[in-house]
Amino acid sequence: MEQVRLLELPKIKDPRGNLTFLQNFDRIPFEIARVFWTYDVPGGEVRGGHAYYTQQEIIIALSGSLDIIVTDISGTEQKYSLNRSYFGLYLPAKTWRHMENFSTNSMALHISSMEFTRDDYIWDFKEYKGMINNV
């Protein structure tokens, strides 16, 4: 199973402003099928709270900051703080996560390996633990 990891994206420095880009298979370990973003998250709100059966995802804080809490089947949490637009967090399939601590005006870009399908979501952590323990 692939591991959660922080990806450093290319950063082209320029006195007029920096540029970062994405290309399939260059820095991303899957073909991009869907892109969406989360923004205007009210203070104290939590997003996510799920895993995917097969979808892989990269989350990038394009503006502001947020924390992504990844929880393994034992309940151990690892916090990843995103606050630079040239870093993305790679989340392989079967990774439980939630996002919190959004700064004012934060915007997170989500790059997914699949089109949206509700059937790919695992919403119940007990179900998630059971599924992983049986692999």
For each residue, the residues with C-beta under 8 A, 3 or more apart:
1: 92 94
2: 29 56 90 92
3: 92
4: 70 78 80 89 90 91 92 95
5: 89 90
6: 80 87 88 89 90
7: 27 28 58 87 88 89 90
8: 86 87
9: 20 21 22 27 60 86 87 88
10: 20 21 27 86
11: 18 19 20 86
12: 18 19 20 21
13: 18
14: 17 18 19
15:
16:
17: 14
18: 11 12 13 14 86
19: 11 12 14
20: 9 10 11 12 85 86
21: 9 10 12
22: 9 26 27 28 32 111
23: 26 27 28
24: 28 31 32
25: 28 29 31
26: 22 23
27: 7 9 10 22 23
28: 7 22 23 24 25 32 58 111
29: 2 25 56 90
30: 56 113
31: 24 25 113
32: 22 24 28 35 111 112 113
33: 112 113 114 115
34: 111 112 114 115 116
35: 32 109 110 111 112
36: 109 110 112
37: 62 107 108 109 110
38: 41 47 99 107 108 110
39: 106 107 108
40:
41: 38 45 47 66 102 106
42: 45
43: 102 104
44:
45: 41 42 100 102
46: 49 98 99 100
47: 38 41 98 99 100 102
48: 68 97 98 99
49: 46 97 98 123
50: 96 97 98 121 122 123
51: 93 94 95 96 97 121 122 128
52: 55 56 57 93 94 95 114 120 121 122
53: 93 94 119 120 121 122
54: 93 113 114 120
55: 52 93 112 113 114 120
56: 2 29 30 52 90 91 92 93 112 113
57: 52 90 91 110 111 112 113
58: 7 28 88 89 90 91 110 111
59: 68 82 88 89 91 99 108 109 110 111
60: 9 82 85 87 88 89 108 109 111
61: 64 65 66 82 83 84 85 87 106 107 108
62: 37 85 107 108 109
63: 85 105 106 107
64: 61 83 102 103 104 105 106 107
65: 61 81 82 83 101 102 103 106
66: 41 61 81 82 99 100 101 102 103 106 108
67: 79 80 81 82 99 100 101
68: 48 59 79 80 82 89 91 97 98 99
69: 77 78 79 80 97 98 99 100
70: 4 77 78 79 80 91 95 96 97
71: 75 76 77 78 96 97 98 125
72: 75 76 78 96
73: 128 129 132 133
74:
75: 71 72
76: 71 72
77: 69 70 71
78: 4 69 70 71 72
79: 67 68 69 70
80: 4 6 67 68 69 70 89
81: 65 66 67 101
82: 59 60 61 65 66 67 68 87 88 89 108
83: 61 64 65 103
84: 61 87
85: 20 60 61 62 63
86: 8 9 10 11 18 20
87: 6 7 8 9 60 61 82 84
88: 6 7 9 58 59 60 82 111
89: 4 5 6 7 58 59 60 68 80 82
90: 2 4 5 6 7 29 56 57 58
91: 4 56 57 58 59 68 70 95 97
92: 1 2 3 4 56 95
93: 51 52 53 54 55 56
94: 1 51 52 53 122 128 131 132
95: 4 51 52 70 91 92
96: 50 51 70 71 72 122 125 128
97: 48 49 50 51 68 69 70 71 91
98: 46 47 48 49 50 68 69 71
99: 38 46 47 48 59 66 67 68 69 102 108
100: 45 46 47 66 67 69
101: 65 66 67 81
102: 41 43 45 47 64 65 66 99 106 108
103: 64 65 66 83 106
104: 43 64
105: 63 64
106: 39 41 61 63 64 65 66 102 103
107: 37 38 39 61 62 63 64
108: 37 38 39 59 60 61 62 66 82 99 102
109: 35 36 37 59 60 62
110: 35 36 37 38 57 58 59
111: 22 28 32 34 35 57 58 59 60 88
112: 32 33 34 35 36 55 56 57 115
113: 30 31 32 33 54 55 56 57
114: 33 34 52 54 55 117 120
115: 33 34 112
116: 34
117: 114 120
118: 121
119: 53
120: 52 53 54 55 114 117
121: 50 51 52 53 118
122: 50 51 52 53 94 96 127 128 131
123: 49 50 127
124: 127 128
125: 71 96 128 129
126: 129 130
127: 122 123 124 130 131
128: 51 73 94 96 122 124 125 131 132
129: 73 125 126 132 133
130: 126 127 133 134
131: 94 122 127 128 134 135
132: 73 94 128 129 135
133: 73 129 130
134: 130 131
135: 131 132
